[in-house]
Structures are given as C-alpha cells and as structure tokens.
Amino acid sequence: MDFLNFDFDDEEDENGEMSEASTSAEMLSLTEPTDKAEGKPREESSDTDLEIEDVERSFTTIKGAELYIEACKLVGVVPVSYFIRNMEEPIMNLNHHGLGPKGTKAIAIALVSNTTITHLELEDNWILGEGTTYLVQMLRENCYIQEMNISNNHLNTDGAEAICRMFFNNISNIRAIQLAGNNFREESALYFSESLMVNYRVIELDLSHNEFADKGGEQLGQMLANNESLEILNLSWNHLRMKGAVALGAGLRANGSLKILNLSWNGFGNEGALALGEALKVNNVLTDLDISSNHINNEGTIKLCKGLELNGTLRILKMSHNPITVEGAIALVTCVRKNPKSRMEEINISNVLVNEGFIKLLDTVCEIRPELDVVFGGVGGYIAKKPEQCPDAMKLIQNYLDENKLRLWDFFRNMDKYGNMKIPVAEFRRAMMMQSKIPLDRVQVGELVHRLDQSRTGYVDYSHFKVEEPEKKPKEEKEEEEED
C-alpha cells in the first residue's frame, strides 16, 4: 500500500503549490468524496450538491458565523448555535451533537478561515469516513488547530485512510489527536504504520478501543521502531497479543521518543512481558508504562523485572488486574532495590494482596528510595485484624508549626524548588521521608500525599494555603495617627 499514490484532487499552479483560489473555503465546499474504483465523484442527490448559485455570495467573500450559516444552508443542515456563539474561543467542544457527515462539512467550511480555535472536540458525531475527508481538507488550510478529538465516530477504514494521508504528507499542525473507538481493524494498521513512520508533527495519539490484533501489532511495532516524534501513545483496549505484543516490544526497544505508553486491557501475557523487559533494558526515554489487565502472571513479572533492573528512566509502572501474587510483588520491589539507576516513583499492583514480609521489604527499600510509592490491595490477615491506626500526618505537621510559630504556607514553600506552588509528588514524598523534625513513616506520608493530591495530578498544590500579607500603611498615615 503506497501512500505516494494517494492524492487529493487539489488545484495546483505550475510550480506545484496551492493556488489562491484553492486555499479558500470554496475549495473545501466543492470537494466531494470519490469512488475509489472509478476515480470519479460519487453520485449524490441534488440537495447535497454544493454548487454555489449566487456568485456574489461566494464563500471567498464571507467569514465567521455568516460563512457557517451559509454553508449550513447549502449543505442542508440546521446550524449549531453553540458553534456560532463560541467561534472566537480557543476550545470548541461539539461532542455528542449528532453532526453527521453533512454537519461536519459545514463546520469544516467555517473553520478553514478560523484563527482562534486551537482545540477541536468532535467525539460521537457519526462523522464517518466521508466527514473525515472534509476535516482533512480543512486542516490542510487551517494552521491553528493543534488538538482534535474525533473518537467514536465510525470512521472505519476509509476514515483511517484519510487521516493517515494527512499524517503521511505532514500537511497539518495537529499535535494531538484522539481516534479511539472508530472500528479500526487489521487493515487500518498498515495505514497508520506507513504514515507515522514519516510523520514528524504528531506528538500524542490515542488509538484505544479499536480492533488491532497480531498483524496490527506487527505493523505498529514497525512504526514505533521508526517514528521520531510520538511522545504519548494509547493502544489500550485492543486485541494485542502473541506476535503482535512481541512486535510492539521490539519496536519499543528501538524507539527514541515515546515517553508515555498505555497498553492496558490487551493480552500481552508472559511472552509480551518478556519482550517489554528486553525493551526496557535499552530504552532510555519511556517514563510511564501501563500494562494493567494483560494476563501477566508471576512468571511474566519476573521476566519484566530483568529489564527493570537495568532501566534508568521509567518512573510509573501500572500492572493492576493481572494474576500476580505476593511473589510477583516482591520481585518488582526487589528489582528497584537492585538497580542504582532506577527512577521508579510508582508501582501500581492495586489488586495484589501482600504479606508482612512484603511490607518489611517495602519499608527497607523506601528508606533508600523515599520517593517510591507502591499501591497494593491490602495485607493478608488484616480482614480479621484491624490495622493499627497511625496519627494524622497533617495534625502532626500543624502541631509542629504551632510549637515553632511557623506557617503552613512557609512549610510547603521551603520544599518548592520552582516557586510555582506545585510540588511534584515524588519530590514531596522524598522531602517528607528525609526530614527528621516531624516523625512520619511511609504509610503516613502516603496518606498525606493522597489527601493533598486527591485528583492524582502528580503534584501537591499548596496554593490554597497561601497567606495574604497585610497591607502596610503609608508613612504619611502613620505620622498622622501618631499626631492624633
């Protein structure tokens, strides 16, 4: 499948550049889907034909809301009032508006000349492959939109082809695109593979909730080995297993740009875990890996740990809802202890029931790696025996501050290296574990972090503790008061 043979029917001048007329919304309005076999425009009823009868009202002479309303008349759809009211806002959220291909076309026509919208949300609108072609045409001309969500729109293979044509030619400024739940199957993977191997613009891509399997994994693995721009990739909720999982691991081994990879709810199994372990031995970029619910047991976890023992960049590892026991949990914590280069901050095995031996090991490791947080399911025997309650960490801190006549605001500010009132959780955890003035153990610090970062943003935001300094009165007012 050669993308070099996929061309839009664009008007070009003799230098091969887009002519002035083609850069207008009129070009988009007159572009119709073509029949692949014949290369001819598909026949449509006259009520969807976008011939402009009134030359004086050409799309080239109007913009904004007026352009959109005119486009709706010609396409035969009811204008979306929310779109008209918010055309000057940077974020346009049209999720769940039932636009369909025609409504999408009217939106696309209006967006060709829009310079304010940078983030476009179009999830769940039955855009179909046809509507995708209109959006792609628009993005050729609009250089302002950088984020787009067209998840759950039944794009199918036709939609994948249109999007990937845009990727292949690097003809838009899209940096982040969400394409989840669009019925992309194995045949679509080749489009994504070939186009993303040469794309240098897209940084974040969401392909979750699709149907990529063995062949899809092989194609996407090749893409990972060659792509140099993707930093965030979501492939969760696909059918990646066996050969596909191993191929993705091999691709990750050669990748030099990806920082966050979500592979949860697939079927990697132990062989896939082995491939990921081999990748982590040499990959020095990835910081966040989610392999939750992938049928990885203790054997697979131990294979993964071989890579973690050598890796120096991974900070977050999520492995919940895998059939792991305390044996696998011990292996994970042990490999962090063995690796002097480890940067691990969080290991999530939230469904695993551990024992007292694991707790002692974790306490020991946290003494030398105070930033480490391991989320586990509980400790065996605590169902019958209520765990010992620790003193509230925040009360202990407040008592210390009161005794020393200090403010909570100053306490947090002293830990803030960047001065933006947000402390990375790992740095906060390390600081609290390393200080000796307020005796806090691992459990207390963990509860404190969860309290101060309830939304799990990764930061402790202490801005609400800020104390406003009282305004000082001018010197003249003081003198007047003294005279009185």
C-alpha positions in Angstrom: 0.0 0.0 0.0 1.9 3.1 -1.2 0.8 6.4 0.2 2.7 8.2 -2.6 -0.2 7.2 -4.9 -2.8 8.7 -2.7 -3.5 12.3 -3.9 -6.2 14.8 -3.1 -7.8 16.4 -6.1 -6.3 19.8 -5.3 -5.8 22.7 -7.6 -2.1 23.4 -8.0 -0.3 26.1 -10.0 2.5 25.2 -12.4 5.0 25.4 -9.5 3.1 22.6 -7.7 1.9 25.0 -5.0 -1.7 25.5 -3.9 -3.3 28.4 -5.8 -5.0 31.3 -4.0 -8.5 30.0 -5.0 -7.8 26.6 -3.6 -6.9 28.0 -0.2 -10.4 29.3 0.3 -13.3 27.7 1.9 -14.8 27.4 -1.5 -12.3 24.7 -2.4 -13.5 22.6 0.6 -17.1 23.2 -0.2 -16.8 21.8 -3.7 -14.7 18.8 -2.8 -16.8 15.6 -2.9 -16.0 12.0 -2.0 -14.8 10.0 -4.9 -15.4 6.4 -5.9 -12.1 4.6 -5.4 -12.5 2.1 -8.3 -13.5 4.7 -10.9 -11.7 7.8 -9.5 -14.9 9.7 -10.2 -17.1 11.7 -7.9 -19.8 9.7 -6.1 -23.2 10.5 -7.3 -25.3 12.3 -4.8 -28.8 13.8 -4.8 -29.1 17.4 -5.9 -29.9 18.5 -2.4 -26.4 17.7 -1.2 -24.7 19.2 -4.3 -22.7 22.2 -3.2 -22.8 24.3 -6.3 -22.9 28.0 -5.4 -25.7 29.5 -7.4 -25.1 33.1 -6.3 -21.6 34.1 -7.4 -21.8 37.3 -5.4 -22.3 35.2 -2.3 -19.2 33.1 -2.9 -17.6 31.6 0.2 -14.4 33.6 -0.6 -16.1 36.9 0.5 -17.6 35.9 3.9 -16.2 34.5 7.1 -17.1 33.5 10.6 -20.7 33.0 11.6 -22.0 34.3 8.3 -19.9 31.8 6.4 -21.1 28.9 8.7 -24.8 29.8 8.3 -24.4 30.0 4.5 -22.6 26.6 4.5 -25.4 25.1 6.5 -28.0 26.3 4.0 -26.1 24.9 1.1 -25.4 21.5 2.8 -29.0 21.4 4.2 -28.4 21.1 7.9 -29.5 23.2 10.9 -26.8 25.4 12.3 -25.4 24.6 15.8 -25.9 27.6 17.9 -23.2 26.7 20.3 -20.7 26.7 17.5 -21.8 30.2 16.4 -21.5 31.6 20.0 -18.1 30.2 20.6 -16.2 30.6 17.3 -13.8 33.1 19.0 -12.9 30.7 21.9 -9.7 28.6 21.8 -11.6 25.3 22.7 -14.6 24.2 20.6 -16.5 21.3 22.2 -19.1 19.8 19.8 -19.1 16.3 21.3 -22.4 14.4 21.0 -24.1 16.9 18.7 -25.2 14.4 16.0 -23.5 16.3 13.2 -23.1 13.5 10.7 -21.0 14.0 7.6 -23.1 17.0 6.3 -22.9 18.8 9.6 -19.2 18.1 9.8 -18.8 19.5 6.3 -20.5 22.8 7.3 -18.2 23.0 10.4 -15.1 22.3 8.3 -16.0 25.1 5.8 -16.3 27.6 8.6 -13.1 26.5 10.2 -10.9 27.0 7.1 -10.5 30.7 7.8 -10.9 30.5 11.6 -7.8 31.7 13.5 -8.8 31.3 17.2 -9.8 27.7 17.7 -6.8 25.6 18.7 -8.6 22.6 20.2 -11.5 20.9 18.4 -13.7 18.3 20.1 -16.0 16.3 17.8 -16.5 13.0 19.6 -19.6 10.8 18.9 -21.0 12.6 15.9 -21.3 9.8 13.3 -18.8 11.7 11.1 -18.0 8.5 9.2 -15.2 8.3 6.6 -16.9 10.9 4.4 -16.9 13.5 7.1 -13.2 12.8 7.9 -12.2 13.8 4.4 -13.8 17.2 4.9 -11.9 17.7 8.2 -8.6 16.7 6.5 -9.2 19.1 3.7 -9.9 21.9 6.3 -6.7 21.0 8.2 -4.6 21.4 5.1 -5.5 25.1 5.2 -6.1 25.8 8.9 -2.7 26.0 10.7 -4.2 27.0 14.1 -5.9 23.8 15.2 -3.4 21.7 17.1 -5.6 19.2 19.1 -8.5 17.3 17.8 -10.8 14.6 19.2 -12.8 12.5 16.7 -13.2 9.4 18.8 -16.3 7.2 18.5 -17.3 8.4 15.0 -17.5 5.2 13.0 -14.6 6.2 10.8 -13.7 2.7 9.8 -11.0 2.0 7.2 -12.0 4.9 4.9 -11.6 7.4 7.8 -8.2 5.8 8.8 -7.0 6.2 5.2 -8.0 9.9 5.1 -6.4 10.7 8.4 -3.2 8.8 7.6 -2.9 10.6 4.2 -2.7 13.7 6.3 -0.1 12.2 8.6 2.0 10.9 5.6 2.2 14.3 3.9 2.7 16.2 7.2 0.2 18.8 5.9 -1.4 19.9 9.2 -0.3 21.4 12.5 -2.1 18.7 14.5 0.0 17.7 17.5 -2.5 15.6 19.5 -5.3 13.5 18.0 -7.8 11.1 19.6 -9.1 8.3 17.4 -10.5 5.9 20.0 -13.4 3.6 19.2 -13.5 4.0 15.4 -13.7 0.4 14.3 -10.1 0.4 13.1 -9.2 -3.2 12.2 -6.0 -5.0 11.0 -6.2 -3.5 7.5 -6.1 0.0 9.0 -2.9 -0.7 10.9 -0.8 -0.5 7.7 -2.1 3.0 7.0 -1.0 4.2 10.5 2.3 2.3 10.3 3.4 3.7 6.9 2.2 7.3 7.6 3.6 7.6 11.1 7.0 6.3 10.2 7.5 9.5 8.2 5.3 11.9 10.3 7.2 14.4 12.4 4.3 16.6 13.7 2.0 14.3 15.8 3.2 14.1 19.4 0.1 12.4 21.1 -2.0 9.7 19.5 -5.0 7.8 21.0 -5.9 4.6 19.2 -7.6 2.9 22.1 -10.8 0.8 21.9 -10.1 -0.4 18.4 -9.5 -3.9 17.0 -5.8 -4.1 16.3 -4.5 -7.7 16.8 -1.5 -9.7 15.7 -0.9 -8.1 12.3 -1.8 -4.7 13.7 0.7 -5.1 16.5 3.4 -6.1 14.0 2.7 -3.0 11.8 2.5 -0.7 14.8 5.7 -2.2 16.2 7.5 -1.3 12.9 6.1 2.2 13.3 7.4 2.6 16.8 10.9 1.5 15.7 11.0 4.3 13.1 8.8 7.1 14.4 10.8 10.0 15.9 8.1 12.4 17.2 5.4 10.5 19.1 5.7 11.1 22.9 2.3 9.7 24.1 0.6 6.6 22.6 -2.6 4.9 23.8 -3.2 1.4 22.5 -5.4 0.2 25.4 -8.5 -1.9 24.8 -7.3 -3.5 21.6 -6.6 -7.2 20.8 -2.8 -7.1 21.0 -1.4 -10.5 22.0 1.1 -13.1 20.9 3.1 -12.0 17.8 1.6 -8.5 17.9 2.6 -8.0 21.6 6.1 -9.2 20.9 6.5 -7.0 17.8 5.4 -3.9 19.8 8.0 -4.8 22.5 10.6 -5.0 19.7 9.5 -1.6 18.3 9.7 0.0 21.8 13.3 -1.3 22.1 14.4 0.8 19.1 12.2 3.8 19.8 13.8 7.0 21.0 11.0 9.4 21.6 8.0 7.8 23.3 7.5 8.8 27.0 4.1 7.5 27.9 2.7 4.2 26.6 -0.7 2.7 27.5 -1.1 -0.9 26.6 -3.7 -1.8 29.3 -6.6 -4.2 28.6 -4.8 -6.2 25.9 -3.4 -9.8 26.0 0.3 -9.4 26.2 0.8 -12.4 28.5 4.2 -13.6 29.7 5.7 -13.5 26.2 4.7 -9.9 25.8 6.1 -9.1 29.2 9.4 -10.7 28.2 9.5 -8.5 25.0 8.8 -5.4 27.1 11.5 -6.4 29.6 14.0 -6.7 26.8 13.0 -3.3 25.5 13.4 -1.7 28.9 17.0 -2.9 29.1 18.0 -0.5 26.4 15.1 2.1 26.1 16.2 5.3 27.8 13.2 7.5 27.1 10.0 5.9 28.4 8.8 7.2 31.7 5.2 5.8 32.1 4.1 2.3 31.1 0.6 0.9 31.7 0.2 -2.8 31.2 -2.8 -3.4 33.5 -5.0 -6.3 32.7 -2.7 -8.2 30.3 -2.8 -11.7 31.6 0.7 -11.3 33.0 1.4 -13.7 36.0 4.4 -14.0 38.3 6.5 -15.7 35.6 5.9 -12.8 33.2 6.5 -10.2 36.0 9.9 -11.8 36.8 10.8 -11.6 33.1 9.8 -7.9 33.0 11.9 -7.3 36.1 15.0 -8.3 34.2 14.6 -5.1 32.2 13.6 -3.0 35.2 16.9 -4.0 36.9 18.8 -2.1 34.1 16.3 0.7 33.2 17.1 4.2 34.3 14.1 6.3 33.1 10.8 4.5 33.9 9.0 6.4 36.7 5.5 4.9 36.7 4.6 1.2 36.1 0.9 0.2 36.3 0.2 -3.5 36.5 -3.1 -3.8 38.3 -5.6 -6.5 37.4 -3.0 -9.0 36.3 -2.9 -12.5 38.0 0.1 -11.5 40.2 0.6 -12.8 43.8 2.9 -11.5 46.5 5.8 -13.3 44.8 5.5 -11.0 41.8 5.1 -8.0 44.1 8.3 -8.9 45.9 10.1 -9.3 42.5 9.0 -5.8 41.5 10.2 -4.0 44.6 13.4 -6.1 44.7 14.4 -5.1 41.2 14.1 -1.4 42.2 16.4 -2.0 45.1 18.9 -3.8 42.9 19.0 -1.0 40.3 21.1 2.0 41.4 19.9 3.9 38.3 16.2 3.3 38.9 13.9 6.3 38.8 10.8 4.5 39.8 8.2 6.6 41.6 5.1 4.5 41.4 4.2 0.8 41.0 0.5 0.1 40.9 -0.5 -3.5 41.7 -3.7 -2.5 43.4 -5.4 -5.9 43.2 -2.5 -7.8 44.8 -2.8 -9.0 48.4 0.6 -8.9 50.1 2.0 -10.2 53.4 4.1 -8.9 56.3 7.3 -10.0 54.6 6.5 -7.7 51.6 5.7 -4.8 54.0 9.1 -5.1 55.7 10.9 -5.3 52.3 9.0 -2.2 51.1 9.8 -0.2 54.3 13.5 -1.1 53.8 13.5 -0.1 50.2 11.7 3.2 50.9 14.5 4.1 53.3 16.9 4.4 50.4 14.2 5.2 47.8 11.8 7.5 49.7 10.1 8.7 46.5 8.8 5.2 45.8 5.1 4.6 46.2 3.7 1.0 45.8 -0.1 0.8 45.5 -1.2 -2.7 46.6 -4.5 -4.3 47.5 -4.0 -4.9 51.2 -2.1 -7.1 53.7 -3.2 -10.6 54.4 -4.8 -11.1 57.8 -6.0 -7.5 58.1 -9.5 -8.5 57.3 -9.8 -10.3 60.7 -7.3 -8.0 62.5 -7.9 -4.3 62.2 -4.7 -2.5 61.2 -3.1 -0.1 63.7 -4.2 3.5 63.2 -1.4 6.0 62.6 -1.6 9.6 63.9 -2.9 12.0 61.3 0.1 13.4 59.4 -1.4 16.8 58.8 -2.2 17.2 62.5 1.4 16.3 63.4 2.7 18.9 60.9 0.3 21.6 62.3 1.3 20.8 65.9 5.0 21.2 65.0 4.3 24.5 63.2 2.3 25.9 66.1 5.0 25.0 68.6 7.6 26.7 66.5 5.4 29.7 65.5 5.6 28.8 61.8 3.1 29.0 59.0 1.9 26.0 56.9 2.4 28.2 53.8 6.1 28.6 54.6 6.5 24.9 55.4 5.4 23.9 51.8 7.2 26.8 50.2 10.5 25.6 51.6 10.1 22.4 49.5 9.1 24.2 46.3 12.2 24.4 44.1 10.3 26.0 41.2 8.3 28.6 43.1 5.0 27.8 41.3 3.1 26.5 44.4 3.1 23.0 42.9 5.5 20.3 44.2 5.9 17.1 42.2 4.6 14.2 44.3 7.8 12.2 44.1 9.8 15.2 45.4 7.3 15.9 48.1 7.3 12.3 49.2 11.1 12.2 49.3 11.3 15.5 51.3 8.8 14.3 53.9 10.5 10.9 54.3 14.0 12.5 54.6 13.2 15.3 57.1 13.6 14.4 60.7 11.8 17.2 62.6 8.3 15.6 62.2 8.5 11.8 62.6 6.4 10.3 59.7 6.5 6.8 58.3 5.8 5.5 54.8 2.1 5.0 55.5 1.6 8.4 56.9 3.4 10.1 54.1 1.3 8.1 51.6 -1.9 9.2 53.3 -0.7 12.8 53.3 0.0 12.7 49.6 -3.4 11.2 48.8 -5.0 13.9 50.8 -3.1 16.7 49.1 -3.4 15.3 45.6 -6.9 13.7 45.6 -7.2 14.0 41.9 -3.9 12.3 41.3 -2.4 15.0 39.2 1.1 14.2 40.2 1.5 17.5 42.1 0.9 18.8 45.6 -0.8 22.1 45.0 -0.4 24.2 48.2 -1.7 27.5 46.7 -4.8 27.4 48.9 -2.6 27.6 52.0 -1.2 31.0 50.8 -1.5 33.7 53.4 -2.0 37.2 52.2 0.4 39.6 53.8 -1.4 42.6 55.4 -1.0 45.8 53.5 1.4 48.2 55.1 0.1 51.7 55.7 1.9 54.6 54.0 4.3 56.5 56.1 2.2 59.6 56.0 -0.8 57.9 57.5 1.4 56.6 60.4 2.6 60.0 61.1 -0.9 61.4 61.1 -2.0 58.7 63.5 0.9 59.5 65.9 0.0 63.2 65.8 -3.6 62.4 66.7 
